[in-house]
Amino acid sequence: MQISTDCWRASNEGDEQDKAAWLKAKRAEEQTASEAWSEQYRMPPLEGTEQAVPWGVRCRHQILTNAYTALVTEGFSVKFSVLS
């Protein structure tokens, strides 16, 4: 059985709203954690637009915590070579 396009859209509309609400809540949670982390580790303030600064704070938090996990917690070894 195949449903019409209008019926399909109507049935998925609630899903899209639920996804949007979930994503908004998830982003707010990530932002709060990132700002707390930045304050705890005395990260310098970022400069930029109203939208760019929160995004940058989240990115910095994710990158540095993932790097710490890989390098310190998991013992990932980095070998540097010097080209002659």
Number of C-alpha atoms within 10 A of each C-alpha: 3 5 8 9 9 9 10 11 13 11 11 12 12 11 12 12 11 12 12 12 12 12 12 12 12 12 14 12 11 16 18 14 15 21 15 13 16 17 12 9 8 9 13 8 10 12 10 10 9 8 8 11 14 18 15 15 20 19 14 16 21 14 11 11 13 13 14 14 13 13 13 11 10 10 10 12 9 7 5 6 6 4 4 3
